[in-house]
Amino acid sequence: MSKNSALPVTDFVVPAAGGDPVQTLPYREYYREVSREQRFLHFSAWKLILRRVYVETFFRGLMDRGATLGFFSLLTAVPTLLAFYAITTLVLDQNRRKVIEITDQFINENIPENFTDEARKFIDTIIGSTEQSVITLLISVLIALFSSSAYVRAFSRTANLMYGREEGRSLVRTWLTMWGLTILLVMGLSLIAFGFFLRDDILTPLLNAISQPLGWEGFTSFFLDSFLPIWGYVRWPVIFAMSMVMIALLYHGAPNVKYGRVRWLTSGSVFALITMTLVGIGVRIYLNNFLHVGMYGALGGLIAGCVGLVLINSLLLCGLKIDAEVTRVRELQAGMHSEALIQVPPRSSVGANVNNVFNAQLVEQATRYRKRYGDTVRPATESPATAP
């Protein structure tokens, strides 16, 4: 790689499997020499990419990590739903009855008959709490952000493993980054949910609150008559586009890698969105057809939901791994020695050696213990015949 040998190196990455730090190019030079110059892959590269993804999935515990993220998804889902519904009922306080009607309609269409009463009781509890004060809203939002950030932090640790590196950002920077990313993701989920339930009796009070103080007569009716018919056709494309943006932000901010700019559309993100959608459709078909079949149907529905969460998170990781391997192939095409470690520049290298320092301290502590108490134990290399 003669053309890159003269370029300065400013950062380094520490392999997750252990070993000496590897210096990397500045991200601007990396973008120019690798990301842009090698943006087109040879056809044979996909054999290497798919084989590495296959090994990661079935031999290196990708499904186990997906199950871990599935657990964090459960911690995230309910508080996020609570926060979103609390916001909705407070924003549409003058039309609370409409919110309840829309909720009942959604429960009737999507929740099996055996569980509709429990779902309504849960919603009634939320509505009753939001009627008391704004404090409930603030608490629910804080809980949602805290639990959601736990998922994002877990995803970040796993994403670094997908790139084969240790986290290089400091603890404070990592937590602040994950909190910021969490806020963006929760806002995105709220917008997707709002777009899914969008209808005239939801928009009317919001538009009236804007148009009446400004004296815009007829603005609400004009907007509803012009926008809602179009929204009926573009709703799902917009929801899919917003989902793609959220995946892109997660892939961009979670791992300790710095490509230089957000990659809104990648092979991995497209794969993740398509396969996750198929899994969601499959789980919904199962729930709609088998959940009502007594206790076994309910148990099967619970298992199907858990399996669906594991698969969705595993596919999300699989998409990230595809992007990581595409990066590796581009580096190989550029002449970089990336067979064992992907050398995309890190966001920071400040904390990269923390684990190595901890490991050295633990080894030193164990060595001191052995020297102090190990003289009474026969060495493992001593044969029984020579033992006293």
N, C-alpha and C positions, 0 to 999 in steps of 0.2 A: 504494500500500500504506500508506494513512494510519494504519491501526490498529497497524502495526509500526514506523512511523517514529520513535516516541518510545522504542522499546526500546533498551537499551544494546547496544553492540557491543564485544566483548572480544577476539575472535580474527579471524584473516584467513587466506585461502588465496591461494596464488600459482598462477596458471594454468600448466598444463604447457606450453602453447604459447607462453608468454612474456606479458609485460604487467604492469600494475600490480597489486599485491595488492588483493583484494576482502575487505572486512570482512564478518563473519557475525554472526548472532545468538547469544547464549548458548544452549547446548543445551537448557536447560529451557524457555526461551521458544520455541525452535524446535520442540520437541516439542509444546508446547501450541498454538502458532499454525499449525503446518504438519502435522506427523505425525499428530496427533490430530484437528485441525479438518478436514483435507483427506484423511482416510483413504479416502474413497470417491471414485473417479475417474469422470469422465464417460466414456461409452462411446466417444466419438470420440478420447479420449486414447490408446487403444491403437493407433490408426493412426499417431500421432506416435511412440509408443514403438517399435513394430515397424519403422518406417522408419529410425529412428536405429540400432537394433540391426542392421538389414540393412546400412546404410552402414558401421558399425563392423566388421562381419564380413567384408565382401567388398571394401571400399575402403580400410580403415585398418589392415590387418594383424593382425586378431584371430587368424587361423589361424597366422600367423607366431609370435605370442606363445604360442599353444597348443603349437606345436612346441618352442619353448624350454622351456616347462614340462614337456613330454614328456621332454626330455633330463634335466631335474632329477628327474623321476619314476624314471628308470632308476637314477640315483645313489642314490635313496632306497629303492627296493624291496628290493634284495638285503640291505643291512645291516639293514633293519627286519625282514625275514624271519629273518635270522641271530639277531638279538636275541630275537625272539619264540620261536624254536625253542630257543634256549639257555635262556631262562627256563622254558619248558615242561619240558625234560628235567631241569633242576635241581629244579624244584618237585615233579615226579613221579619223583624219582630212584629210589624204591623200586619203581616200576612202569615202568621204562625199556623193558621188553619190550613193554608195552602201547602206549607211545608209538610204538615202531618199527612195530608192527602197524598202528596207525591211519595212520601215514605211508605204509606200503606200500599200504594200501587206497586212500588218496587218490591216490597216484601211478598205481595201476592204473586208477582210474576217470577220472582227469582228464588224465594225461600220455600222449601217443601212444606206441605200443609202441617206436618207434625211439629214443626218448629216455628210457625208463624206467631203463636201466642208469646213464646219466649222472646222473639225478636221485637215484638211490639212493646213488651214490658221493658226491655232494655232501652228502646228509643224513648218511651215515656219517662224513664228515669233521667235520661239526658235532658229532655225538654224541661222537666221539672227543676233540674238543677240550674239550667241556664236562665230560668225565669227569676231566680233569686238575685243574682248580681253578676257583675263582670268578672269578679274574682274567680269564679268557676272556669270561665273562658281562659283566663290567664294561666291558671293552674293546669288545665288540660293541654294548652299549647306547650307549656314548659315540659310537661310529662312526655308529650309527643316528640318534642325536639330532643329530649334526653334519651329516650328509648331509640329513636331513629338514629341518633348519632352513634349509639352502640352498634347498630347494624353497619353503619358506614365505616366505623373504625375496624370492625371485624373484616369487612370487605377489603379495606385498605391493607391489612396484614396479609390476607390471602392473595391480593393482587401483587404484592411485592414478591411473594413466593412464585407466582406465575412468571415473573420476570427474573427469578433466581437471585434476588438481592435482598440485603437487609434494609430496613428503614433508615434513611439518612437524615431525616428532619428531626429537629429537637422535639421534646415532648410537648412543649407549649405550642410550637408551630403546628405540630400534627393535630393536636386537639382543636385549635382554632380553625385550621383548614377543614377538618371533618365537620365542625359545627356549621361553618359557612356552607359547605356542600350539603349538609342536612337541611338547612333552611331552603336552599334552592330546590332540593328534591321534594320536600313537603309542599312547597308552593306549587311545584309542577303537578304533584298528585292532586292537590286541591283544584287546580285549573282543569285537569282531566275530568275529575268528578263533576265539577261545575258544568263543563261542556257536555258531559253525558246526560245530565238531568236538565239541561237548558230548555225552557219552554216559556210561553208568553206570560203566564201568571207568576213566574219568577222574575222575569225581566221588567215587568211593568212597574213594581214599586221602586226598583233601582233607577229606571229611566225617569220616572216622575220626580224622584229626589234630585235628579240633575237638571231636568228641563224646567220645572216649576220656579225655582229661584231665579233662573236666567230668563224667564218669560218666553221660552221657546214653545209656542203653542203648536200642537200637532206633531211635535218631535217624536213622542213615544209611539203613536200609531204609525207614523211613517217608518220608523226604524223597525217596528215589529212586522209590518206588512212587507218590508223590503228584505230584511235580514233573515228572519226565521225560515221562510221557504227555501232560501239558499242554504242555510245551515243544515237543513234536513238532508241535503245531498253531500255536503262536505264534512259532516261531523266526524265520521270515522277516519277519513284521510287526515284531518287535523289532529285527532287523538293519536293516530299512529305517528305523525310527525312529532308531536310533543313527547311521545314515548321515546322516539329515537333521540331527541335532544337530551332527555334525562339520562339515557344510557351513555351517550357521548360525554356528558358532564361527569358521570360516575367513572367511566374509563379514563378520563383526562385527569381528574383531581385525586382519585383514591391512591393509585400507586405512586411511588417516588421516582417518577420519570418525567422528563421535560422535553416534549417534542417541539415546543415553541409556540404552538397555537392549538386551539381545540379542533380535533378532527371529527367533524359532524357526521360523516358517513364513512364507515369502514366495513371491511368484510366481516369482522367479528361482531360488530353491532347489528348489522343486517341479519346475520345468522341467529344471533340471540333473540332479536325481536320476533322473527318468523317462528322459530321453534317454541319460544315461550307462549306465543299466541296459540299455536297448535295444542300445546299442553293445556292451556286454559280452556280452550274449546272442549277438549277431551274430558277434563274434569267436570265441566258444567254439564255435558251430555250424560255423564255417569250419574251425577247428583240428581238431575231432572228425571231420570228413568228408574233409579234403583234406591234412592234415599228413603222413599216412602214404604219400602218393604220391611216393616216391623223393626225389631231390634237389630237384626243382622244387617238390614239396609242402612240403619243409622251408623252402626259400627263400621260398615264398609265405606260409608260416606266420610267418616272421620279419617279412616286410613287413606282414602283417595285424596282428601285434602292435604294430609301430611306428605304423601308421596308427590303430589303436585307441587308443593312448596319446595321439596328437595330437588325435584327435576328442574323447576324454574330457576332456582339459584345455581344449580350445577350448569345449566345451559348459559346462564349469565357469565359464569366463570369460564366456560368453554369458549364463549365469544371473545373474552379478554385474552385467553391463551392463544386463540387464532391470531389476534392482532399482535401479540408478543412474538409469535413465530414468524409472522410476516416481517416484523422489524428485524429479526435475526437474519432472515434470508436477504433482506436489503443490505445489511451490514456485510454479509458474506460476499454478495455481488460487488460491494465496494472494496473488497480486499481486506476487511477487518477480520481478526481472529476471534470470531464470536461463536465458535463451535460449542464452548462450554458455558459462556456467559454473554448475555445480551448487554451491549455496551451503550445503550441510549443514555444520554446524560441524566443525572439525578437532579431533582429540585434542590437538594441540599446534601452535603456530606458531613455536616457537623456531628450528627449522632451516629454515623455509620459504623464506627469502631466500638460502640458501646457494648454490644454483645461479645465482641472479642475480648474486651477488657474484663467483662463479667466472667467469661469462661476462664481467662487466665487467673483471675482471683480465686475462682472455685478450685481450679487445679492446684494452685499454690496452697490453698487451705487444706485440701486433701493430702497433699504431699507432706505438710507439717504434721498432720494427724498420723500418717503412716510412719513417719520417722519417730514419732513419740510412742506409739502403741504397737507398731508392727514388728518389734523385735522378738515378741513372744510367739509369733505365728510362723510356721514353716513356709518358706517361699514357695510359690506355685511351681517354679521351675525345678525344685528339688525332687528327685525320684524317691519313691518309698523305700527302695533298697538301701539308700544312703542315709536315710533318716535315723536318728539315734533311737 
